[in-house]
C-alpha cells in the first residue's frame, strides 16, 4: 500500500462484557438507530410539507436532521456487526474512510450549529429586518458553506492519518475508527497528526463555538431587555431547543478533540463517542419537537388530518 503499512485490516473490539450484555447493546443500538432515522426523517418531511415552516430556521434544522441520519449511519450498523461478532474486521482503507466521513460530518455540525445561532441572533436582535437580512439565498449559501467547510477542513487530517505506518498490533479498542485509536496503534511518528488534529479542532470546534457563544450573549441581552414576561418567554422559546443541542454537542466534542495530545483514556473516548454518534442524533428530534411550538402545532395538524 502507498502508506507503507504492513497492516491491511483492523479488528474492532467493541465493548467488553458477557454475551448477554452484547445482545442488550445490540437491541439498544438497533432501537436507537431506527428511532433516530425515523425522527430526523420525520422532521425533514414535516418541514417540507408545511409551508408555514419554510423559513431559514427550519431550513437549517432540515440540514441538521439530514446530517444526523448519515452521522449515525456511519457508525451504528457497523457497531452492531462488531457487537454480534459478525463484522469485527475493517480494512485500512475503510477505517480511514469512516474516520474522514465521521469527523467531516462532525465538523459540518459545528458549523451548522453556529449558523443556526447566527440565524437566531438576527431573528431576535433585528426582528423587523430579519426577513431581509436572512433570506432564502443567504441561508442556502450559509448551509452550503457549512458542508463544504466541514469536509475541506478534515481533508488534510485524513490524508496525514492515511500516511501513518501500522506494523501491528491490529486490534482497535473501539467500535469505530477514530483518530486516537489510529494514533495508539501507529508505529510511525504521530506528532504531525496530533498537531493537525489539535489545530483543526481549534479552528473548527472552538471558532464555531465562539461564534455561537457571542450570538447567544447578544440574544440573551436582547431578551432581558424585553419588557413583558410573555415576550421574553416567547423569544426564548425560539432558541431554547437549539441552545440545548449546542450545549450537549460542544461539551462532548471539545472533550474528544480539543486537546494537545491524543493520550486520553480510550475507554472514556468510547463512552463519549457513543453519546455523540448514537445518543445525540437520537435526542435532537425530540428536543426540537418538544421545545418548539411551531413544530408541535404542525405535528398536531398532521395527526388531526389522519
C-alpha positions in Angstrom: 0.0 0.0 0.0 1.0 3.6 -0.6 1.5 4.5 3.0 3.9 1.6 3.6 1.7 -0.1 6.3 2.0 -3.8 6.8 -1.4 -4.0 8.4 -4.2 -4.2 5.9 -7.1 -4.6 8.3 -8.0 -3.9 11.9 -10.1 -5.8 14.4 -12.6 -3.7 16.3 -13.2 -4.9 19.9 -16.4 -3.0 20.6 -17.5 -3.2 24.2 -16.2 -5.6 26.9 -18.7 -7.9 28.6 -20.6 -11.1 28.5 -22.7 -12.2 25.5 -26.0 -11.2 27.1 -24.6 -7.7 27.6 -23.5 -7.5 23.9 -27.0 -8.6 22.9 -28.6 -5.9 25.1 -26.4 -3.3 23.5 -27.4 -4.6 20.0 -31.0 -4.2 21.0 -30.4 -0.6 22.3 -28.3 0.4 19.3 -30.9 -1.0 16.9 -33.9 0.7 18.5 -32.0 4.0 18.9 -30.8 3.9 15.3 -34.3 3.2 14.0 -35.8 6.0 16.0 -33.0 8.3 15.0 -33.6 7.8 11.3 -37.4 7.9 11.7 -37.3 11.0 13.9 -34.9 13.0 11.8 -36.6 12.0 8.5 -40.0 13.0 10.0 -38.6 16.5 10.7 -37.5 16.8 7.1 -40.9 15.6 5.8 -42.8 17.8 8.2 -40.9 20.9 7.2 -41.1 20.0 3.5 -44.9 19.6 3.6 -45.8 22.6 5.9 -45.4 25.9 4.1 -45.5 27.8 7.4 -42.2 26.1 8.3 -40.5 27.2 5.1 -38.2 29.6 7.0 -34.4 29.8 7.3 -34.6 28.4 10.9 -36.3 25.2 9.7 -34.2 25.0 6.6 -31.1 24.8 8.8 -32.9 22.3 11.0 -33.5 20.1 7.9 -29.8 20.2 7.1 -29.0 19.2 10.7 -31.5 16.3 10.6 -30.2 15.1 7.3 -26.6 15.2 8.7 -27.6 13.3 11.8 -29.1 10.5 9.8 -25.8 10.0 7.9 -23.7 10.6 11.0 -25.3 7.8 13.0 -25.5 5.6 9.8 -21.7 5.8 9.5 -21.4 4.2 13.0 -24.3 2.1 14.2 -24.7 -0.6 11.5 -21.0 -1.4 11.7 -21.1 -1.2 15.6 -24.0 -3.7 15.6 -21.9 -6.1 13.5 -19.0 -5.7 15.9 -21.1 -6.4 18.9 -22.6 -9.5 17.3 -19.2 -10.7 16.3 -20.2 -11.0 12.6 -18.2 -8.0 11.3 -15.4 -7.2 13.7 -12.7 -6.6 11.0 -12.4 -3.4 8.9 -9.9 -2.8 6.2 -7.4 0.0 6.5 -9.0 2.0 3.6 -12.5 1.6 5.1 -11.1 2.6 8.5 -9.7 5.9 7.1 -12.9 6.5 5.1 -15.0 6.1 8.2 -12.8 8.4 10.1 -12.9 11.0 7.4 -16.7 10.7 7.0 -17.5 10.9 10.7 -15.1 13.8 11.5 -16.2 15.7 8.5 -19.8 15.4 9.4 -19.0 16.4 13.0 -17.2 19.5 11.7 -20.1 20.3 9.5 -22.4 20.0 12.5 -20.3 22.5 14.4 -20.6 25.0 11.5 -24.3 24.3 11.1 -25.0 25.0 14.8 -23.1 28.3 14.6 -25.1 29.3 11.5 -28.3 28.4 13.4 -27.1 30.6 16.3 -26.4 33.5 13.9 -29.9 33.0 12.4 -31.5 33.2 15.9 -29.3 36.3 16.7 -30.7 38.1 13.6 -34.3 36.9 14.4 -34.3 38.2 18.0 -32.0 41.2 17.8 -33.3 42.5 14.5 -36.9 41.2 14.2 -38.1 43.9 11.8 -35.2 43.4 9.4 -34.9 39.7 9.8 -36.7 38.6 6.6 -34.4 40.9 4.5 -31.2 40.1 6.4 -31.7 36.3 6.4 -33.4 35.5 3.1 -33.5 32.1 1.3 -30.4 32.9 -0.8 -28.2 33.7 2.3 -29.5 30.7 4.2 -28.7 28.4 1.3 -25.2 30.0 1.0 -24.6 29.5 4.7 -25.7 25.9 4.6 -23.6 25.1 1.6 -20.6 26.8 3.2 -21.0 24.7 6.3 -21.0 21.5 4.3 -18.0 22.5 2.2 -16.0 23.8 5.1 -16.8 20.7 7.2 -15.4 18.3 4.6 -12.5 20.5 3.4 -11.3 21.2 7.0 -10.7 17.5 7.6 -9.1 16.6 4.3 -5.5 17.3 5.4 -6.0 15.5 8.7 -7.4 12.4 6.9 -4.5 12.5 4.4 -1.9 12.6 7.2 -3.7 9.8 9.1 -3.6 7.7 5.9 0.2 8.1 5.7 0.7 6.6 9.1 2.5 3.3 9.3 0.9 0.3 11.2 3.2 -2.6 12.0 1.0 -4.3 14.5 -0.9 -4.9 16.7 -4.0 -4.6 14.7 -6.7 -4.5 17.4 -8.6 -1.3 17.9 -10.2 -0.9 21.4 -13.3 0.7 20.0 -16.5 0.1 17.9 -15.4 2.6 15.3 -12.2 4.0 13.7 -11.3 7.3 15.4 -8.1 9.3 15.4 -7.0 8.4 18.9 -7.2 4.7 18.2 -5.2 5.0 15.0 -2.6 7.1 16.8 -2.3 4.5 19.5 -1.6 1.7 17.0 0.8 3.5 14.7 4.4 2.6 14.7 5.5 5.9 13.0 5.8 9.4 14.3 2.3 10.6 15.2 3.3 14.2 16.2 2.2 15.7 12.8 -1.2 14.1 13.0 -1.6 15.1 16.7 -0.7 18.7 15.8 -3.0 18.8 12.8 -5.8 17.3 15.0 -5.3 20.0 17.6 -5.1 22.9 15.1 -8.2 21.7 13.2 -10.1 21.3 16.4 -9.2 24.9 17.4 -10.3 26.2 14.0 -13.5 24.1 13.7 -14.7 23.4 17.2 -13.6 26.5 19.2 -14.1 29.0 16.4 -17.6 27.9 15.7 -18.2 27.6 19.5 -17.1 31.3 19.9 -19.5 32.4 17.1 -22.3 30.5 18.8 -21.5 31.9 22.3 -21.2 35.5 21.0 -24.5 35.1 19.2 -26.2 33.9 22.4 -24.7 36.7 24.5 -26.4 39.2 22.2 -29.6 37.1 22.2 -29.8 36.8 26.0 -29.1 40.5 26.4 -31.8 41.4 23.9 -34.3 39.0 25.6 -33.6 40.5 29.0 -34.4 44.0 27.6 -37.9 42.9 26.6 -40.4 44.4 29.0 -43.2 41.8 29.2 -42.6 38.4 30.7 -44.7 36.8 27.9 -42.5 38.5 25.3 -39.3 37.2 27.0 -40.8 33.7 27.2 -41.8 33.7 23.5 -38.4 35.0 22.4 -36.5 32.4 24.5 -38.7 29.6 23.2 -37.5 30.2 19.7 -33.9 29.4 20.6 -34.1 27.1 23.7 -34.1 23.9 21.7 -31.0 25.0 19.8 -29.3 26.1 22.9 -29.9 22.7 24.5 -28.4 20.9 21.4 -25.4 23.2 21.3 -24.6 22.6 25.0 -24.7 18.8 24.6 -22.8 18.7 21.3 -20.0 21.1 22.1 -19.4 19.7 25.6 -18.7 16.2 24.3 -16.9 17.3 21.1 -14.5 19.6 23.0 -13.7 16.6 25.3 -12.9 14.4 22.3 -10.9 16.6 20.1 -9.6 19.9 21.7 -6.5 18.6 23.4 -2.8 18.9 22.7 -2.2 15.1 22.9 -4.2 12.0 22.0 -3.1 10.2 25.1 -6.5 10.2 26.7 -8.3 7.1 28.0 -9.6 5.2 25.0 -12.4 3.8 27.2 -13.6 7.3 28.2 -13.4 8.3 24.5 -15.5 5.2 23.6 -18.3 6.3 26.0 -18.3 9.9 24.8 -18.2 8.7 21.1 -21.3 6.6 21.9 -23.0 9.7 23.3 -22.0 11.7 20.2 -22.8 9.2 17.5 -25.7 7.3 19.0 -27.5 9.3 21.7 -27.2 12.9 20.4 -28.7 12.2 16.9 -31.5 10.3 18.7 -32.3 13.1 21.1 -32.2 16.0 18.7 -35.6 15.4 17.0 -37.3 15.1 20.4 -35.6 18.2 21.7 -36.7 20.3 18.7 -40.2 18.7 18.8 -40.9 19.0 22.5 -39.4 22.5 22.9 -40.7 24.1 19.6 -44.3 25.4 19.5 -44.5 25.7 15.7 -43.3 22.1 15.2 -45.7 20.8 17.8 -48.6 22.7 16.0 -47.5 21.2 12.6 -47.5 17.7 14.1 -50.9 18.3 15.7 -52.3 19.3 12.3 -50.9 16.1 10.7 -52.5 13.9 13.3 -55.8 15.7 13.1 -55.9 15.2 9.3 -55.3 11.4 9.8 
